[in-house]
Amino acid sequence: MVGRYRYSSIVNQSRALSTPAKQYEVLSHIEQVMTTFEDHKIHKFQSFLVSDDALVQICDAYFQLELNERAAVLSWLCAKYGVQHNELLETCEILQKCINKRKDATLLLAESRMRLQLEPLYNQIFKLIGRLDNGVKHLVDIRHDVETIAKSKAANIDVEQFQNLSNHLKVILSLWFSVGLLQLKRITWETPADILEKVGRNELVHQIRSWLDLKHRLGPDRRCYAFFHSSMQREPLVMLHVALTDTISSDITSIVDYSNKQVKSNEQPTTAIFYSISSTQNGLQGIDFGIHLIRKVVEEISKEFSTVNQFSSLSPIPQFRSWFMTQLKLTAKSKSEHELLLPSEVKELSAILNVSNDSVYNSVWTILQDKAWKIDDNLHKLLKVILVRACAHYLHNVKHRGFAFDPVANFHFRNGAMLWRINYNADPSIKGYEASFGLMVNYRY
């Protein structure tokens, strides 16, 4: 009867989700594993054993599903195997009585029980999957699915439940990916091709256009390092690209554009420029490897080159243009808290653009839509001063919840770097202009 009841329960859940065969297969295997876990709780067994085959079947069936089918399975998992609130309420009542009567032993027991009950039951499935060969990678991919589904905000999705599921997976993955379990490796042209392909594909800051481009970025005066995990040895987790130079670079073209020059070995570099850091696993979002990677790379470069005594980034400013254009509109409506232009600049722009003082902000907003304004030397010279000053204010003073509003600045400030120099026209690409009018910044370490 028990088996028939469980089978009927699965069928009912499947019908509610319009479940095809593969989707039903996932639910069935999960039910079997959770039945074993519940028996373990009831009989208070010392160990909780589940065959790897059952867990492999769950993963195989799950990853054959389409994303919308995975969403249905994950929704079912949250609803059926989340926090058991009835048990939690009973423990709360016991805890309240213990506090009033000051029974220390019972109080500690109730606290321990509550700690376990606050953990969703589905965590047991994820912890077991993490022990499989390639299981950690499965968890990373599942969390990527959860994040993707939550951001889609589909009508039949409980976004809060998915965000909570993502947070629990993040806690589990944080334990698997603690710094002590990560391996730092240098990427060279001799690195296996499948890893090199992932390095090229996942370079998000400055696109790698070809194998030749990648080869140059791994050349004698360049370094690329990545963190790997023993359970994902063919998957770089986060990568840091470094240029070895004799000065702190002020533009990205001199680092990444090799089309018209022969790069020679710099045998005695004095400066290491961190010009790109990219995470390759969306499922590890929110788990910060960056600071640990930078520290390890500083150690490695210092060992290899005793002459290197300066460490700096050459970083993009991804939201500066958006912020500046918004401030122009707000100032035009007298709603901005920060005056972007000095009175003398308003007067000068009014004369150059042949508009009234009241129309200057809207006119500047219009001409900054493209690069044509750089043709006029007087206008170019004036706007350069305005943009650099506004950028300094943006990076240093504009905050969100007490931290730098700019995500890249926030990353470097939290890692102990200092804002050193703002570089005008440092990234002349279309992407660079759309992000920050071509400005980039050096953060010194």
Summary of the structure (lengths in Angstrom):
residues: 445
radius of gyration: 27.9
end to end distance: 67.4
largest distance: 89.0
contacts: 1317
relative contact order: 0.07
helix: 57%
strand: 11%
